[in-house]
Amino acid sequence: MTSTPPPSSPSAAPVVAGLLLAAGGGRRLGGRPKALLEHRGRLLADHAVRTLREGGCGPVHVVLGAAADEVRARAGLSGCTVTVNPEWTEGMGSSLRAGLGALTGTEADAVLVLLVDQPGIGAKAVARVRSACRSRTSLAAASYEGERGHPVLFGADLWADIAAGAVGDQGARAYLRAHRDAITLVECSDVAQAFDIDTAEDLSHLE
């Protein structure tokens, strides 16, 4: 039986882990796994791990799926805890469940979730959202001109409920909608761009 670690003492800064969801197969990109796309001379997986670390998150967990062996071989994931989601084709929800499952029982008081296909979100946005963590019940998200987006932060006491509702490509959207009044929105439009790399047209965002 896994025991839950005690909450951090009031005087200690919360431990905020980073969780990178990088399992997507890029169906609308002709089957090109998103983690292996390049941006500014780095794989998107490398770029995102660096963003989490520079934004103050640690430890960093990564969920892989499509082309997991190739991503492991090519990406700089040293020091990360890597979980391979065998059900990645079911959508983002399964990867979120896998990541939260890997973090359950660790010392983390909260997790900040970043998507691998949003390279316009950098360390400054991550740090801002991370700073909204106050306890194991914290719930926060970046906002862009008032609209909720990524990254998102979940206190550890919320993980079981979030995982229970994470199905298909919904991820945590249903949970966030149901608890919108509890979300601390952190404006990030001045330091980040929340575009996704989903289609061939979106590849123009990569440099």
ABEGO torsion letter per residue (X at the ends): XBBBBBBBBAABBBBBBBBBBAABAGAAAGGBBAAABBBGGBBAAAAAAAAAAAAGBOBBBBBBBBGAAAAAAABBABGBBBBBBAAAAAEAAAAAAAAAAAABGBABABBBBBBAABAABBAAAAAAAAAABABAABBBBBBBGGBBBOBBBBBAAAAAAAAAABBEAAEAAAAAAAAAAABBBBBAAAABBABBBABAAAAAABX
